[in-house]
Amino acid sequence: AAYAAAGGRFRWATPVCGEASLLPVGDLASGVLVVNCATEGVWGVEAATGEVRWQSEVAPELDLFIDVAPAHVVLDAQDRVVVLDRRSGDEVLARPTSDTVTSVVLTGDQLMLASPDSVEAVGLDGAARWQLPDGGTWLGVDGDQIVVAGEGEPIRVLDDAGHELQRWPALAAETFPMAITGGHLLTYAVDVEESAVDLATGRTRWRLDPSWSGYPTVDVA
């Protein structure tokens, strides 16, 4: 269902599947919301009217990884990655992958795939763009830069051509990348401690100390 942001007036409601989950809205230039309907596939719903524009039957599992970009939707179906046009639902790219691929992101017009053995970029036309021999377990996007990181791995900042711009010390054991925001890599540890690493300097700017009640922020800049 949709309601007006100002005043909360009801706009529309659309019946969907029983186990539907709305994916992050993000950039709505396409005018289409993306809904994971689990056993009934992935749906594209017109944001203005609630009309179902398309339905994809690609790997409709509950644990399907879905990345919603401004113009595309990326479905990581374990044995292949499928890129759909967000507006029409048409298949733009389908690429087989192995179970060693641990992270997939779309940045601009290229698909990035990370595995323990390599990091590679593929154009939406299916053509290989570049490949790095040093692997990684997690990929994130910070504007026009790509961040490769993981437990025990150095933090690498790349440009969209695969050139390494920065390399910072490895994350500690049992510490994992979580997200990127405002030029910082957010991480979490097994003991629930969270911290932010400045991607420009490699320094930890702050951390949340789990030993304190209320998880206060500790500035360590």
ABEGO torsion letter per residue (X at the ends): XBBBABGGBBABBBBBBABBBBBBAEBAAAGBBBBBAEAAEBBBBBAAAGBBABBBABGBBAABBBBBBAABBBBBAGABBBBBBAAAGBBABBBBBBAABABBBBBEABBBBBBAABBBBBBAAGBBABBBABBBABBBBBEABBBBBEBGBBBBBBBAAGBBABBBBBBBBGBBBABBBGGBBBBBBAAGBBBBBBAAAGBBABBBBAABBGGBBBBAX
